[in-house]
Amino acid sequence: MSTFDVVIIEDDVKIAKIQSRFIEKIDNFRVLGTAQNLEEASDMIEVLEPHLVLLDVTLPDGSGLDLIWKFRAQNQSIDIILITASKEVETLKAAIRGGVIDYILKPVNFQRFQQTMLRYQEYRHNLEKLTHLDQEDVDQWIHMSYLDRTTKDDLPKGIDQVTLQKVLSVVEEAEGKGLSAEAVGQKMKTSRTTARRYLEFLVTNGVMKTDLLYQGVGRPERLYFRV
């Protein structure tokens, strides 16, 4: 499996160290370096050519958004995740126009950070496997998943957003290996029945897919995979 090189652009040294330690806990990522301002960041990225940049918005010599547009103008093949305290809607809109992979608000907790990095890893691996495009492929990469656009008010009775996200995270952490409802329930410390209800909900809405594992005598085991 590929290793993804990361550069952290963050003027707060303590926050940069926390992000670096978070990355150390996740397989297949490594930090090449950290920069505290736009000038350092530009030089570092030009020399090190990372796959991914973790970028703050407010920096001593300008806005991280300016760096995004510089990358795009130079047609640099770099993915960007914004990690910022900025809660301004215009900042989010600008980030989306700049093609960021994700937008994480400070303070960052490890679970949210890990979720983003694993999704990024899956996205890159799946994209690199593509040899041609059909409409289903385009829809997967261009459009948001059902889970991403669903709010708690849209969910049916018996399904809550927090548990739904936990189920998704457990399956994503399996990195392509199918998990049974029992295995998901054990990891979440909940019942097999509860895990299965959430898994089947995700299957129905196109977020998960299933396969059957035949193990000799008896009923085959139903495994769940992230689409």
Secondary structure as GFF3:
##gff-version 3
##sequence-region A 1 227
A	DSSP	beta_strand	4	9	.	.	.	ID=ss1
A	DSSP	alpha_helix	13	24	.	.	.	ID=ss2
A	DSSP	beta_strand	29	35	.	.	.	ID=ss3
A	DSSP	alpha_helix	38	48	.	.	.	ID=ss4
A	DSSP	beta_strand	52	55	.	.	.	ID=ss5
A	DSSP	beta_strand	58	59	.	.	.	ID=ss6
A	DSSP	beta_strand	62	63	.	.	.	ID=ss7
A	DSSP	alpha_helix	64	73	.	.	.	ID=ss8
A	DSSP	beta_strand	79	84	.	.	.	ID=ss9
A	DSSP	alpha_helix	89	97	.	.	.	ID=ss10
A	DSSP	beta_strand	102	105	.	.	.	ID=ss11
A	DSSP	alpha_helix	110	129	.	.	.	ID=ss12
A	DSSP	alpha_helix	135	142	.	.	.	ID=ss13
A	DSSP	alpha_helix	146	149	.	.	.	ID=ss14
A	DSSP	three_ten_helix	152	154	.	.	.	ID=ss15
A	DSSP	alpha_helix	161	173	.	.	.	ID=ss16
A	DSSP	alpha_helix	181	188	.	.	.	ID=ss17
A	DSSP	alpha_helix	192	204	.	.	.	ID=ss18
A	DSSP	beta_strand	208	213	.	.	.	ID=ss19
A	DSSP	beta_strand	221	226	.	.	.	ID=ss20
###
